Structures are given as C-alpha cells and as structure tokens.
C-alpha cells in the first residue's frame, strides 16, 4: 500500500506546474514516506561547486533555505557524494566533525544522509535528510529507496515541467541575459566572469532543462516564469 501511495505522490509532483510547490512536495515526500524527520533540498552546479538551498521540510513545517549557499568542495562528505553520484550516511560524530559548525548549531544536526539528485547522468542537486532516530544507522537499502524516489520525482515526463527549480542563480542569470539579447562578450563583464565561464553556465542550464539549444532553454525558462 505504501508503494502505491508513494507512486501517487510522485505523480502529483509530476503534474505540479508551480516550481516552488514542486520542490516542497519533493522534500515532504522524504519525510512522509521514509524514516526521516527533516529533508533539505539544494541545487548544485558542477561548474562552480556551489550548493544553493531551496527548501526544507520537517514533520511540522516547510521553510525556505534560499539564504544557504556554500561551495561544497569545502564540505568533504557532500563533495564525495556528488562527485561519485552515491548516497552517503554520516554518523553523529562524522556529521559534527565534517559539516560546518554554524549549520550543525543552526539546524541541530546529529546524524545525516546525503542523497545526490541525478538527471541525464549529471548531479543537479542533492537532498540532506536527518534520520528520526539519530543513533540508529540508515541502511544501504533505505538510501537506495530514497535515491530512487528522488530520481522519479525530478525525472518528470516530457509533457511536464522540467526541474527548473534546480538551476543555480548563475544559470538563471545567463538565461535572462540571453533573453535580453546579450552575447557572451556582453555577459562576461556584467557577471564578472570569463566568457568561458558564461558558456559553461549556459551549457549546464541546457543540460538540466533537458533541451538541445539556447533558444529552447530560454523558452522553457520564460514558460516556467523563471525569467521575464
């Protein structure tokens, strides 16, 4: 019965057009259908290494994480999870020694699991989940089930909205500049980066949106109200 209920939830996520609601439904599924007391969703850019918070869910509340932004290359276990495309479980001791102290204190982190979100063979984000029982290890089977759920949740059918909520701020920015008619040479100084970096951000956005070229990426972003 749980399997059927979970798949119904995945279908509702797929049918949801509003990107904010979609991301909230994804983290809520982690808490409602698995043994976790909190789930936090982040976008990830393989170009910059930045992880940007989107939202989090507990048993009682859903809240924004837009003020959380870190280079995950500096957070070893999260970096290992995304570069190897593999879920990782951290014990209380490991979590407190490897996660920045400001987040351990702010979110009262004990044990923690890191689940990469993969689309088209590329990590586009990750979820951090806190087990209900901090001293009870999360099994490999639990991690695989959650990873499979997340894959289904973001791999919407073609007729549904693509996972635009997992684009980084830089990727959204380059799409807006493209929509405004700017070229690479004009974008680079505005963004204070090289033309090569601008091109990489565009390529990353195209891959995440599952489209073939820039014009289509801009059209998808406008249609999903990410840019104007």
C-alpha atoms as a printed R data frame, in Angstrom:
    type eleno elety resid chain resno      x      y       z
1   ATOM     1    CA   UNK     A     1  0.000  0.000   0.000
2   ATOM     2    CA   UNK     A     2  2.836  2.385   0.849
3   ATOM     3    CA   UNK     A     3  4.417  1.758  -2.557
4   ATOM     4    CA   UNK     A     4  1.140  2.704  -4.272
5   ATOM     5    CA   UNK     A     5  0.724  5.787  -2.086
6   ATOM     6    CA   UNK     A     6  4.302  6.869  -2.793
7   ATOM     7    CA   UNK     A     7  3.856  6.475  -6.543
8   ATOM     8    CA   UNK     A     8  0.667  8.530  -6.372
9   ATOM     9    CA   UNK     A     9  2.706 11.230  -4.635
10  ATOM    10    CA   UNK     A    10  5.340 11.080  -7.400
11  ATOM    11    CA   UNK     A    11  2.578 11.512  -9.990
12  ATOM    12    CA   UNK     A    12  1.272 14.563  -8.140
13  ATOM    13    CA   UNK     A    13  4.799 16.022  -8.193
14  ATOM    14    CA   UNK     A    14  4.998 15.386 -11.934
15  ATOM    15    CA   UNK     A    15  1.629 17.076 -12.504
16  ATOM    16    CA   UNK     A    16  2.521 20.116 -10.400
17  ATOM    17    CA   UNK     A    17  3.364 23.135 -12.557
18  ATOM    18    CA   UNK     A    18  4.408 25.577  -9.841
19  ATOM    19    CA   UNK     A    19  8.142 25.171  -9.223
20  ATOM    20    CA   UNK     A    20  8.030 26.220  -5.568
21  ATOM    21    CA   UNK     A    21  5.203 23.792  -4.813
22  ATOM    22    CA   UNK     A    22  7.004 21.034  -6.712
23  ATOM    23    CA   UNK     A    23 10.192 21.400  -4.661
24  ATOM    24    CA   UNK     A    24  8.186 21.462  -1.426
25  ATOM    25    CA   UNK     A    25  6.340 18.297  -2.423
26  ATOM    26    CA   UNK     A    26  9.660 16.553  -3.106
27  ATOM    27    CA   UNK     A    27 11.041 17.199   0.394
28  ATOM    28    CA   UNK     A    28  7.679 16.459   2.010
29  ATOM    29    CA   UNK     A    29  7.764 13.030   0.365
30  ATOM    30    CA   UNK     A    30 11.124 12.326   2.016
31  ATOM    31    CA   UNK     A    31  9.583 12.941   5.437
32  ATOM    32    CA   UNK     A    32  6.119 11.442   4.896
33  ATOM    33    CA   UNK     A    33  7.160  8.148   3.261
34  ATOM    34    CA   UNK     A    34 10.595  7.472   4.781
35  ATOM    35    CA   UNK     A    35 12.101  7.372   8.282
36  ATOM    36    CA   UNK     A    36 13.423 10.915   8.304
37  ATOM    37    CA   UNK     A    37 12.445 13.855  10.456
38  ATOM    38    CA   UNK     A    38 13.772 16.541   8.103
39  ATOM    39    CA   UNK     A    39 14.696 16.815   4.430
40  ATOM    40    CA   UNK     A    40 16.547 19.743   2.806
41  ATOM    41    CA   UNK     A    41 16.741 20.301  -0.950
42  ATOM    42    CA   UNK     A    42 19.699 22.009  -2.672
43  ATOM    43    CA   UNK     A    43 20.632 22.804  -6.255
44  ATOM    44    CA   UNK     A    44 24.218 22.095  -7.320
45  ATOM    45    CA   UNK     A    45 26.424 23.455 -10.075
46  ATOM    46    CA   UNK     A    46 29.233 21.174 -11.185
47  ATOM    47    CA   UNK     A    47 30.892 24.221 -12.786
48  ATOM    48    CA   UNK     A    48 31.183 26.393  -9.688
49  ATOM    49    CA   UNK     A    49 30.840 23.735  -6.996
50  ATOM    50    CA   UNK     A    50 28.160 25.831  -5.302
51  ATOM    51    CA   UNK     A    51 25.273 24.265  -3.426
52  ATOM    52    CA   UNK     A    52 22.288 26.599  -3.013
53  ATOM    53    CA   UNK     A    53 19.447 25.930  -0.596
54  ATOM    54    CA   UNK     A    54 15.903 25.694  -1.953
55  ATOM    55    CA   UNK     A    55 13.627 24.491   0.843
56  ATOM    56    CA   UNK     A    56 13.378 22.108   3.780
57  ATOM    57    CA   UNK     A    57 10.598 20.117   5.404
58  ATOM    58    CA   UNK     A    58 10.065 18.751   8.910
59  ATOM    59    CA   UNK     A    59  7.087 16.894  10.353
60  ATOM    60    CA   UNK     A    60  5.598 20.251  11.340
61  ATOM    61    CA   UNK     A    61  6.744 22.816   8.788
62  ATOM    62    CA   UNK     A    62  8.143 23.678   5.350
63  ATOM    63    CA   UNK     A    63 10.580 26.588   5.109
64  ATOM    64    CA   UNK     A    64 12.908 28.318   2.658
65  ATOM    65    CA   UNK     A    65 16.667 27.722   2.522
66  ATOM    66    CA   UNK     A    66 17.442 30.463  -0.007
67  ATOM    67    CA   UNK     A    67 19.892 32.116   2.404
68  ATOM    68    CA   UNK     A    68 22.091 28.985   2.482
69  ATOM    69    CA   UNK     A    69 24.854 28.925  -0.118
70  ATOM    70    CA   UNK     A    70 28.182 27.111   0.157
71  ATOM    71    CA   UNK     A    71 30.965 25.790  -2.045
72  ATOM    72    CA   UNK     A    72 30.549 22.100  -1.339
73  ATOM    73    CA   UNK     A    73 34.131 21.386  -2.400
74  ATOM    74    CA   UNK     A    74 34.877 22.659   1.104
75  ATOM    75    CA   UNK     A    75 32.463 20.155   2.708
76  ATOM    76    CA   UNK     A    76 34.156 16.810   2.127
77  ATOM    77    CA   UNK     A    77 31.304 14.278   2.552
78  ATOM    78    CA   UNK     A    78 28.865 16.265   0.395
79  ATOM    79    CA   UNK     A    79 31.570 16.733  -2.232
80  ATOM    80    CA   UNK     A    80 32.267 12.992  -2.210
81  ATOM    81    CA   UNK     A    81 28.569 12.183  -2.579
82  ATOM    82    CA   UNK     A    82 28.095 14.402  -5.642
83  ATOM    83    CA   UNK     A    83 31.345 13.564  -7.463
84  ATOM    84    CA   UNK     A    84 30.728  9.829  -7.049
85  ATOM    85    CA   UNK     A    85 26.943 10.069  -7.582
86  ATOM    86    CA   UNK     A    86 26.473  7.966  -4.467
87  ATOM    87    CA   UNK     A    87 24.418  8.393  -1.253
88  ATOM    88    CA   UNK     A    88 26.459  8.752   1.928
89  ATOM    89    CA   UNK     A    89 25.417  8.286   5.567
90  ATOM    90    CA   UNK     A    90 27.183 10.252   8.325
91  ATOM    91    CA   UNK     A    91 27.132  9.167  11.963
92  ATOM    92    CA   UNK     A    92 26.654 11.799  14.663
93  ATOM    93    CA   UNK     A    93 30.411 12.070  15.195
94  ATOM    94    CA   UNK     A    94 31.204 12.261  11.484
95  ATOM    95    CA   UNK     A    95 28.479 14.830  10.787
96  ATOM    96    CA   UNK     A    96 29.603 17.125  13.600
97  ATOM    97    CA   UNK     A    97 33.243 16.946  12.517
98  ATOM    98    CA   UNK     A    98 32.704 17.411   8.774
99  ATOM    99    CA   UNK     A    99 29.675 19.726   8.424
100 ATOM   100    CA   UNK     A   100 30.383 23.436   9.135
101 ATOM   101    CA   UNK     A   101 29.742 24.176  12.817
102 ATOM   102    CA   UNK     A   102 27.401 27.074  12.012
103 ATOM   103    CA   UNK     A   103 24.979 24.655  10.310
104 ATOM   104    CA   UNK     A   104 25.327 21.954  12.963
105 ATOM   105    CA   UNK     A   105 24.307 24.551  15.544
106 ATOM   106    CA   UNK     A   106 21.645 26.336  13.473
107 ATOM   107    CA   UNK     A   107 19.845 23.158  12.393
108 ATOM   108    CA   UNK     A   108 20.726 20.965  15.404
109 ATOM   109    CA   UNK     A   109 22.276 18.370  13.108
110 ATOM   110    CA   UNK     A   110 23.027 14.925  14.517
111 ATOM   111    CA   UNK     A   111 23.378 12.066  12.044
112 ATOM   112    CA   UNK     A   112 22.798 12.884   8.387
113 ATOM   113    CA   UNK     A   113 22.402 11.246   4.971
114 ATOM   114    CA   UNK     A   114 23.373 12.895   1.674
115 ATOM   115    CA   UNK     A   115 21.478 11.868  -1.465
116 ATOM   116    CA   UNK     A   116 22.640 13.228  -4.859
117 ATOM   117    CA   UNK     A   117 19.896 14.070  -7.372
118 ATOM   118    CA   UNK     A   118 20.832 12.836 -10.832
119 ATOM   119    CA   UNK     A   119 19.265 13.810 -14.143
120 ATOM   120    CA   UNK     A   120 20.647 12.806 -17.545
121 ATOM   121    CA   UNK     A   121 23.696 11.261 -15.807
122 ATOM   122    CA   UNK     A   122 24.570 14.579 -14.151
123 ATOM   123    CA   UNK     A   123 24.238 15.612 -10.493
124 ATOM   124    CA   UNK     A   124 21.978 18.660 -10.475
125 ATOM   125    CA   UNK     A   125 21.266 18.843  -6.760
126 ATOM   126    CA   UNK     A   126 21.199 16.914  -3.517
127 ATOM   127    CA   UNK     A   127 18.998 16.266  -0.506
128 ATOM   128    CA   UNK     A   128 20.168 16.144   3.109
129 ATOM   129    CA   UNK     A   129 17.982 14.041   5.390
130 ATOM   130    CA   UNK     A   130 18.026 13.695   9.176
131 ATOM   131    CA   UNK     A   131 17.001 10.247  10.493
132 ATOM   132    CA   UNK     A   132 14.236 10.107  13.108
133 ATOM   133    CA   UNK     A   133 16.484  8.006  15.337
134 ATOM   134    CA   UNK     A   134 19.903  9.681  15.352
135 ATOM   135    CA   UNK     A   135 21.673  6.678  16.892
136 ATOM   136    CA   UNK     A   136 20.132  4.126  14.534
137 ATOM   137    CA   UNK     A   137 22.176  3.783  11.310
138 ATOM   138    CA   UNK     A   138 20.414  4.321   7.995
139 ATOM   139    CA   UNK     A   139 20.734  1.140   5.932
140 ATOM   140    CA   UNK     A   140 22.042  0.997   2.391
141 ATOM   141    CA   UNK     A   141 18.608 -0.246   1.318
142 ATOM   142    CA   UNK     A   142 16.961  2.848   2.866
143 ATOM   143    CA   UNK     A   143 19.365  5.111   0.988
144 ATOM   144    CA   UNK     A   144 18.745  3.321  -2.309
145 ATOM   145    CA   UNK     A   145 14.964  3.574  -1.890
146 ATOM   146    CA   UNK     A   146 15.161  7.285  -1.158
147 ATOM   147    CA   UNK     A   147 17.556  7.819  -4.058
148 ATOM   148    CA   UNK     A   148 15.126  6.005  -6.391
149 ATOM   149    CA   UNK     A   149 12.232  8.155  -5.150
150 ATOM   150    CA   UNK     A   150 14.185 11.360  -5.808
151 ATOM   151    CA   UNK     A   151 15.130 10.172  -9.287
152 ATOM   152    CA   UNK     A   152 11.470  9.545 -10.097
153 ATOM   153    CA   UNK     A   153 10.417 12.835  -8.515
154 ATOM   154    CA   UNK     A   154 12.704 15.005 -10.682
155 ATOM   155    CA   UNK     A   155 12.556 12.900 -13.857
156 ATOM   156    CA   UNK     A   156  9.196 14.252 -14.977
157 ATOM   157    CA   UNK     A   157  7.703 13.116 -18.286
158 ATOM   158    CA   UNK     A   158  8.395 15.362 -21.266
159 ATOM   159    CA   UNK     A   159  4.935 16.906 -21.114
160 ATOM   160    CA   UNK     A   160  5.546 18.030 -17.520
161 ATOM   161    CA   UNK     A   161  7.614 20.968 -16.372
162 ATOM   162    CA   UNK     A   162 11.393 20.269 -16.261
163 ATOM   163    CA   UNK     A   163 13.238 20.659 -12.943
164 ATOM   164    CA   UNK     A   164 13.887 24.387 -13.347
165 ATOM   165    CA   UNK     A   165 13.914 24.754  -9.542
166 ATOM   166    CA   UNK     A   166 17.321 23.038  -9.544
167 ATOM   167    CA   UNK     A   167 19.032 25.659 -11.699
168 ATOM   168    CA   UNK     A   168 21.611 27.761  -9.871
169 ATOM   169    CA   UNK     A   169 21.276 31.541  -9.646
170 ATOM   170    CA   UNK     A   170 24.079 31.936 -12.188
171 ATOM   171    CA   UNK     A   171 22.350 29.607 -14.625
172 ATOM   172    CA   UNK     A   172 19.127 31.583 -14.307
173 ATOM   173    CA   UNK     A   173 21.107 34.798 -14.743
174 ATOM   174    CA   UNK     A   174 22.671 33.729 -18.053
175 ATOM   175    CA   UNK     A   175 19.270 32.667 -19.381
176 ATOM   176    CA   UNK     A   176 17.884 36.100 -18.511
177 ATOM   177    CA   UNK     A   177 20.790 37.767 -20.306
178 ATOM   178    CA   UNK     A   178 20.174 35.555 -23.338
179 ATOM   179    CA   UNK     A   179 16.502 36.525 -23.274
180 ATOM   180    CA   UNK     A   180 17.597 40.174 -23.209
181 ATOM   181    CA   UNK     A   181 19.656 39.600 -26.347
182 ATOM   182    CA   UNK     A   182 23.126 39.760 -24.794
183 ATOM   183    CA   UNK     A   183 26.056 37.796 -26.196
184 ATOM   184    CA   UNK     A   184 28.929 36.140 -24.326
185 ATOM   185    CA   UNK     A   185 31.160 39.219 -24.590
186 ATOM   186    CA   UNK     A   186 28.455 41.416 -23.062
187 ATOM   187    CA   UNK     A   187 27.544 38.955 -20.315
188 ATOM   188    CA   UNK     A   188 31.066 38.271 -19.063
189 ATOM   189    CA   UNK     A   189 31.813 41.766 -17.643
190 ATOM   190    CA   UNK     A   190 28.290 42.084 -16.244
191 ATOM   191    CA   UNK     A   191 28.747 38.835 -14.338
192 ATOM   192    CA   UNK     A   192 32.423 39.498 -13.563
193 ATOM   193    CA   UNK     A   193 33.474 36.149 -15.051
194 ATOM   194    CA   UNK     A   194 35.199 34.959 -18.220
195 ATOM   195    CA   UNK     A   195 33.393 34.216 -21.468
196 ATOM   196    CA   UNK     A   196 34.394 30.578 -20.978
197 ATOM   197    CA   UNK     A   197 32.574 30.509 -17.616
198 ATOM   198    CA   UNK     A   198 29.485 32.134 -19.137
199 ATOM   199    CA   UNK     A   199 29.451 29.461 -21.830
200 ATOM   200    CA   UNK     A   200 29.737 26.750 -19.189
201 ATOM   201    CA   UNK     A   201 26.776 28.162 -17.235
202 ATOM   202    CA   UNK     A   202 24.692 28.181 -20.407
203 ATOM   203    CA   UNK     A   203 25.684 24.592 -21.223
204 ATOM   204    CA   UNK     A   204 24.832 23.469 -17.695
205 ATOM   205    CA   UNK     A   205 21.400 25.136 -17.842
206 ATOM   206    CA   UNK     A   206 20.685 23.469 -21.194
207 ATOM   207    CA   UNK     A   207 21.578 20.024 -19.766
208 ATOM   208    CA   UNK     A   208 19.495 20.498 -16.621
209 ATOM   209    CA   UNK     A   209 16.462 21.594 -18.645
210 ATOM   210    CA   UNK     A   210 16.824 18.621 -20.965
211 ATOM   211    CA   UNK     A   211 16.794 20.769 -24.106
212 ATOM   212    CA   UNK     A   212 19.062 20.951 -27.142
213 ATOM   213    CA   UNK     A   213 19.992 24.603 -27.588
214 ATOM   214    CA   UNK     A   214 19.966 28.084 -26.049
215 ATOM   215    CA   UNK     A   215 16.779 29.309 -27.675
216 ATOM   216    CA   UNK     A   216 14.843 26.343 -26.324
217 ATOM   217    CA   UNK     A   217 16.353 26.832 -22.852
218 ATOM   218    CA   UNK     A   218 15.256 30.470 -22.809
219 ATOM   219    CA   UNK     A   219 11.761 29.485 -23.980
220 ATOM   220    CA   UNK     A   220 11.447 26.885 -21.190
221 ATOM   221    CA   UNK     A   221 12.666 29.399 -18.580
222 ATOM   222    CA   UNK     A   222 10.161 32.027 -19.724
223 ATOM   223    CA   UNK     A   223  7.337 29.499 -19.861
224 ATOM   224    CA   UNK     A   224  8.109 28.448 -16.271
225 ATOM   225    CA   UNK     A   225  8.363 32.098 -15.150
226 ATOM   226    CA   UNK     A   226 11.992 31.835 -14.097
227 ATOM   227    CA   UNK     A   227 12.896 34.820 -16.256
228 ATOM   228    CA   UNK     A   228 10.937 37.579 -17.989
